[in-house]
Amino acid sequence: MSSHTGFVYHEKFLEHDTGAGHPENAERLKAIVNRLKECGLWKQLQHLIIDEAEQNWLLRVHTNEHLKYLKQACKQNLRTVDQGDTQVSAESYNAAILAAGGAITATDAVMSGLLKNAFCAVRPPGHHAERDKAMGFCLLNNAAICARYAQVKSGAERIAILDWDVHHGNGTQHIFYDDKSVLYISTHQFPFYPGTGSRGERGVGNGEGYTLNIPMFAGSGEIEFLEVFKEQIIPSLNNFCPDLLIISAGFDAHKDDPLGNLQLTEDSFGIFTELLMDTCENLCGGRIVSVLEGGYNMKALSASVEAHIRTLIS
């Protein structure tokens, strides 16, 4: 049985080697794929054939200097591309442009009506990557590239990005901070890495009011999140009326994740997905593209992705 839900995955994503002991590693995707096969969802998905993103789409989000630096760093086999823990290897740049290309393919399929929604099991993740900077395990900002692609290729006027990763997506905020055509909403543990995402960060210029940060205290769980969804996120989406919703789907807000201190469960992500699907049905025909961000406990990550995709298929 097939469904209206697309799935993006490629074994080349596993070749992005972050080194021994790094939390963002290839086992994350292996765990997701194994779980989906075991639970029977794998055969229900539309598996999309993907290719590397063309440079012109990357340049709508990132500077040419940034792309050159990443490509050269990987070619020279450097290990880090920021001041901290963003590790790379020889194949990392190729994996990153393939991840961006996969997200673009999913966006194309959803915007054209071929599919209703899609989930992109990609790595390296993207939401910390700024226009000209790699950061926080992220090289290229997949969600931002999707948003610009949908606007230029499909004529989508308004894009909403909801980021429920445990960490604030400073990169996505940075890219669209002065842009009223993209609504960026983020729930995240605060104060926490990367230090951005306070309530007062609301955008600048034409973009003022189009960034909605919802800081969550450590220990917050499903009850607190549902209140935020019903009182802030869904009303904001209804007011904005997007043509497409992109989810920066980090699952490190799960209670078992080693890098965060929030208390969600896999069932929480299924509930949030259903709320968003119901909202988007009325706003944009249910068009949702979900792109993997964080999630570092293999069992919690794979269970959360299963709950998310099971809801997308329903």
BELWO-V536513 format. One record per residue. N is the residue number from 1. NEAR is the number of other C-alpha atoms within 10 Angstrom. Layout:
BEGIN
{{N | NEAR} {N | NEAR}}
END
This chain:
BEGIN
{{1 | 6} {2 | 13} {3 | 16} {4 | 17} {5 | 25} {6 | 28} {7 | 22} {8 | 22} {9 | 22} {10 | 20} {11 | 11} {12 | 17} {13 | 23} {14 | 21} {15 | 17} {16 | 22} {17 | 20} {18 | 22} {19 | 13} {20 | 7} {21 | 7} {22 | 14} {23 | 18} {24 | 25} {25 | 21} {26 | 19} {27 | 14} {28 | 22} {29 | 23} {30 | 15} {31 | 17} {32 | 21} {33 | 18} {34 | 12} {35 | 20} {36 | 20} {37 | 12} {38 | 10} {39 | 12} {40 | 11} {41 | 18} {42 | 18} {43 | 13} {44 | 18} {45 | 22} {46 | 16} {47 | 18} {48 | 17} {49 | 12} {50 | 18} {51 | 16} {52 | 17} {53 | 20} {54 | 13} {55 | 12} {56 | 11} {57 | 18} {58 | 24} {59 | 15} {60 | 15} {61 | 23} {62 | 22} {63 | 14} {64 | 15} {65 | 13} {66 | 18} {67 | 22} {68 | 10} {69 | 16} {70 | 22} {71 | 17} {72 | 14} {73 | 19} {74 | 19} {75 | 14} {76 | 11} {77 | 14} {78 | 14} {79 | 17} {80 | 18} {81 | 20} {82 | 15} {83 | 9} {84 | 10} {85 | 17} {86 | 19} {87 | 24} {88 | 25} {89 | 19} {90 | 19} {91 | 18} {92 | 27} {93 | 23} {94 | 19} {95 | 24} {96 | 27} {97 | 24} {98 | 24} {99 | 32} {100 | 33} {101 | 24} {102 | 29} {103 | 35} {104 | 28} {105 | 24} {106 | 31} {107 | 32} {108 | 19} {109 | 20} {110 | 23} {111 | 24} {112 | 13} {113 | 13} {114 | 13} {115 | 19} {116 | 21} {117 | 28} {118 | 30} {119 | 28} {120 | 26} {121 | 26} {122 | 28} {123 | 34} {124 | 33} {125 | 27} {126 | 31} {127 | 33} {128 | 25} {129 | 26} {130 | 25} {131 | 24} {132 | 18} {133 | 20} {134 | 26} {135 | 24} {136 | 23} {137 | 28} {138 | 28} {139 | 31} {140 | 33} {141 | 27} {142 | 32} {143 | 30} {144 | 31} {145 | 24} {146 | 27} {147 | 26} {148 | 21} {149 | 23} {150 | 23} {151 | 17} {152 | 12} {153 | 12} {154 | 14} {155 | 12} {156 | 17} {157 | 15} {158 | 18} {159 | 25} {160 | 23} {161 | 27} {162 | 23} {163 | 26} {164 | 26} {165 | 25} {166 | 30} {167 | 30} {168 | 29} {169 | 31} {170 | 21} {171 | 26} {172 | 27} {173 | 31} {174 | 16} {175 | 18} {176 | 21} {177 | 24} {178 | 19} {179 | 19} {180 | 20} {181 | 20} {182 | 25} {183 | 26} {184 | 25} {185 | 28} {186 | 27} {187 | 24} {188 | 29} {189 | 25} {190 | 20} {191 | 16} {192 | 18} {193 | 17} {194 | 14} {195 | 12} {196 | 19} {197 | 27} {198 | 16} {199 | 11} {200 | 10} {201 | 16} {202 | 19} {203 | 21} {204 | 15} {205 | 10} {206 | 12} {207 | 17} {208 | 15} {209 | 17} {210 | 25} {211 | 27} {212 | 24} {213 | 23} {214 | 22} {215 | 20} {216 | 21} {217 | 15} {218 | 17} {219 | 14} {220 | 17} {221 | 19} {222 | 18} {223 | 12} {224 | 14} {225 | 20} {226 | 16} {227 | 11} {228 | 15} {229 | 17} {230 | 12} {231 | 11} {232 | 14} {233 | 21} {234 | 17} {235 | 13} {236 | 17} {237 | 21} {238 | 13} {239 | 9} {240 | 18} {241 | 20} {242 | 22} {243 | 22} {244 | 27} {245 | 26} {246 | 25} {247 | 24} {248 | 27} {249 | 27} {250 | 24} {251 | 29} {252 | 28} {253 | 34} {254 | 29} {255 | 20} {256 | 20} {257 | 22} {258 | 13} {259 | 18} {260 | 23} {261 | 21} {262 | 22} {263 | 20} {264 | 23} {265 | 20} {266 | 21} {267 | 16} {268 | 21} {269 | 25} {270 | 20} {271 | 16} {272 | 17} {273 | 20} {274 | 16} {275 | 15} {276 | 21} {277 | 22} {278 | 13} {279 | 18} {280 | 22} {281 | 13} {282 | 11} {283 | 19} {284 | 16} {285 | 16} {286 | 20} {287 | 24} {288 | 30} {289 | 31} {290 | 28} {291 | 30} {292 | 25} {293 | 31} {294 | 29} {295 | 28} {296 | 24} {297 | 21} {298 | 18} {299 | 16} {300 | 22} {301 | 27} {302 | 24} {303 | 22} {304 | 25} {305 | 25} {306 | 24} {307 | 19} {308 | 24} {309 | 25} {310 | 18} {311 | 16} {312 | 24} {313 | 17} {314 | 10}}
END
